[in-house]
Amino acid sequence: MVTATVIGMVEPPYLAATRESYDTVAVDYAELVGDALTSMPLTRAMLAAFAELVQAAGQGPVADIGCGPGHVAAHLNALGVPVFGIDLSPKMVEVARRRYSGLRFEVGSMTALDLKDGELGGVIAWYSTHHIPAEQLPTVFAEFHRTLAPGGHLLLGTHVGDEHRHLQHAYGHPVSIGSYLRPPDRITELLAEAGLVVTARLLEEPGEGQKRQHVCLLARKHGSS
């Protein structure tokens, strides 16, 4: 088996396993979540607030990191936000390109973004950072901080918990995906350590389509344009 490298370093096994798993489920995953936002009014409100803040600042495009099949990027685009997507899974990127041919989607890892310092007006990470082990999460948040312009905004959505689960079956397929759930306060602390200050949070209880609590965190990079 050929081992991939990231910035001259051997790729961690969890990244390879996550990529392979999402390559496997890409088509079925897209069918399941493609219209999910239509039944999530509070989430749409957070996305709308994020879009308004990014547009008002006018500092650059938004990167949807871990974009999956592209539905969140497409929603932001419909709100008038310049946006592109990045995902670890080439198959997910293929699905996103087919579904939303007018948008740009690229293969990449949130642990080492191929983006310039301060290039982005916004970053959105929608249910993607929970696949990152605790020891690697500061690296990811540092990448978000590096690529954001001063005063740029981050919107992070994730499941809430305090446990590590290893998924071996998902969306009708065998997979090997780690899911590292954290309390919102801990995520807020790690973001602050990276220079990203949380300005708002939305904590939703389990409900229709959701088996556990989930949180949206809106954060801002120190400084101004």
C-alpha positions in Angstrom: 0.0 0.0 0.0 1.3 3.5 -0.9 1.4 5.9 2.1 0.4 9.5 1.3 2.3 12.4 2.7 1.2 15.8 3.9 3.7 18.6 3.7 6.6 16.2 3.6 5.3 14.1 6.5 3.8 10.6 6.6 0.0 10.9 6.6 -1.6 9.8 9.9 -3.6 6.6 9.6 -6.8 8.2 10.8 -6.8 10.5 7.8 -6.4 7.6 5.3 -9.1 5.7 7.1 -11.5 8.7 7.1 -10.8 9.3 3.4 -11.4 5.7 2.4 -14.6 5.5 4.5 -16.1 8.7 3.0 -15.1 7.6 -0.5 -17.1 4.4 0.2 -20.3 6.1 1.5 -20.2 9.3 -0.7 -23.2 8.6 -2.9 -25.5 7.4 -0.2 -24.4 10.1 2.2 -25.2 12.8 -0.3 -28.7 11.4 -0.8 -29.3 11.4 2.9 -28.0 14.9 3.8 -28.6 16.7 0.5 -31.9 18.3 1.7 -31.1 18.3 5.5 -31.1 22.1 5.9 -34.7 22.4 4.8 -35.8 20.9 8.2 -33.3 22.8 10.3 -34.6 26.4 10.7 -32.2 27.3 13.6 -29.2 26.1 11.7 -30.3 28.1 8.7 -30.5 31.2 11.0 -26.9 30.7 12.1 -25.8 30.2 8.5 -27.7 33.4 7.5 -26.0 35.4 10.4 -22.6 34.0 9.3 -23.3 35.0 5.7 -24.3 38.5 6.7 -21.1 39.0 8.8 -18.8 37.7 6.0 -20.5 39.9 3.4 -20.3 43.0 5.5 -16.6 42.5 6.1 -15.9 41.9 2.4 -12.5 40.3 3.2 -12.5 37.3 0.9 -14.2 34.1 0.1 -15.5 31.4 2.4 -13.9 28.0 2.5 -16.3 25.1 3.4 -13.8 22.8 5.1 -14.9 19.2 5.0 -17.6 20.2 2.5 -18.9 16.6 1.8 -21.4 16.7 -1.1 -21.5 20.5 -1.1 -25.0 21.2 0.2 -23.8 23.8 2.8 -21.6 25.6 0.3 -24.5 25.7 -2.1 -26.8 27.1 0.6 -24.2 29.9 1.3 -23.8 30.6 -2.4 -27.6 31.1 -2.6 -27.3 33.7 0.2 -24.8 35.6 -2.0 -21.6 34.4 -0.3 -18.5 33.7 -2.5 -17.7 30.1 -1.4 -15.7 27.1 -2.4 -15.4 23.6 -0.8 -12.5 21.4 0.3 -12.9 17.8 1.3 -10.5 14.9 2.2 -12.5 12.5 0.1 -12.1 12.6 -3.7 -15.4 10.8 -4.1 -17.2 13.4 -2.1 -15.6 16.1 -4.2 -16.8 14.3 -7.4 -20.3 14.2 -6.0 -20.2 17.9 -5.0 -19.0 18.9 -8.5 -21.8 16.9 -10.2 -24.5 18.4 -7.9 -23.3 22.0 -8.0 -21.3 22.4 -11.2 -21.2 26.2 -10.8 -19.1 26.0 -7.6 -15.5 25.1 -7.0 -14.6 22.0 -4.9 -11.1 20.7 -4.2 -9.5 17.7 -2.5 -7.5 18.7 0.6 -7.0 18.2 4.3 -8.0 20.6 7.1 -4.7 19.6 8.8 -2.7 21.3 6.1 -4.7 23.7 3.9 -3.3 24.7 0.6 -4.3 28.3 1.1 -2.4 31.5 1.7 -2.2 33.3 5.0 -5.2 35.6 5.5 -6.8 34.5 2.2 -10.3 33.9 3.6 -13.1 36.1 4.8 -14.7 33.1 6.4 -14.3 29.4 7.3 -17.2 27.0 7.8 -16.5 23.5 9.3 -19.8 21.7 9.3 -19.8 18.3 11.1 -16.2 17.6 10.0 -13.9 18.4 12.9 -15.3 15.6 15.1 -13.2 13.2 13.0 -10.0 14.9 14.3 -8.3 13.3 17.4 -7.8 15.6 20.4 -4.1 15.9 19.9 -4.6 17.1 16.3 -7.4 19.6 16.8 -5.1 22.5 17.8 -3.4 22.0 14.5 -6.7 22.3 12.6 -7.8 25.4 14.5 -4.4 26.9 13.9 -4.9 26.3 10.1 -8.3 28.0 10.3 -6.7 31.0 12.1 -3.8 31.2 9.6 -6.0 31.2 6.5 -8.6 33.7 7.9 -8.1 37.4 7.3 -7.9 39.5 10.5 -11.5 40.0 11.7 -12.6 37.0 9.6 -15.3 34.6 10.9 -15.6 30.9 11.6 -18.8 28.9 11.8 -18.3 25.4 13.3 -21.1 22.9 13.6 -20.6 19.6 15.5 -22.0 16.9 17.7 -21.8 17.4 21.4 -20.5 14.8 23.9 -17.4 13.7 25.8 -16.4 10.4 24.3 -14.5 8.7 21.5 -16.5 6.3 19.2 -15.2 4.2 16.4 -17.7 3.7 13.7 -17.5 0.4 11.7 -20.8 0.8 9.8 -22.5 3.9 8.4 -24.9 4.8 5.6 -25.2 1.2 4.7 -21.5 0.5 4.3 -18.6 -0.9 6.3 -16.4 2.0 7.4 -13.6 2.8 9.8 -14.1 6.3 11.2 -13.2 7.9 14.5 -15.7 10.2 16.0 -14.3 12.4 18.8 -17.1 14.2 20.7 -16.3 17.1 22.9 -18.3 19.5 25.2 -18.9 23.0 23.7 -16.9 24.6 26.4 -13.8 22.6 25.5 -14.1 23.4 21.8 -14.5 27.1 22.8 -11.3 26.9 24.9 -9.3 25.3 22.0 -10.6 27.9 19.6 -9.6 30.7 22.0 -6.1 29.2 22.3 -5.8 29.4 18.5 -6.8 33.1 18.5 -10.5 32.5 17.5 -12.9 34.1 20.0 -16.5 32.6 20.1 -19.1 35.3 19.9 -22.2 33.2 19.7 -23.4 29.6 20.2 -26.5 27.7 19.4 -27.0 24.5 21.4 -29.8 22.3 20.1 -31.3 19.3 21.9 -31.9 16.0 20.2 -34.9 16.0 18.0 -36.1 15.1 14.6 -33.2 13.7 12.6 -30.8 14.3 15.5 -29.9 11.6 18.1 -27.8 13.8 20.3 -27.1 17.4 21.2 -25.3 19.5 18.6 -23.8 22.9 18.6 -23.1 25.8 16.2 -20.2 28.1 17.3 -19.6 31.4 15.6 -16.1 32.7 16.2 -14.0 35.6 15.0 -10.3 36.1 14.4 -8.6 38.9 16.4 -7.8 42.1 14.5 -9.5 44.0 11.8 -9.0 44.4 8.0 
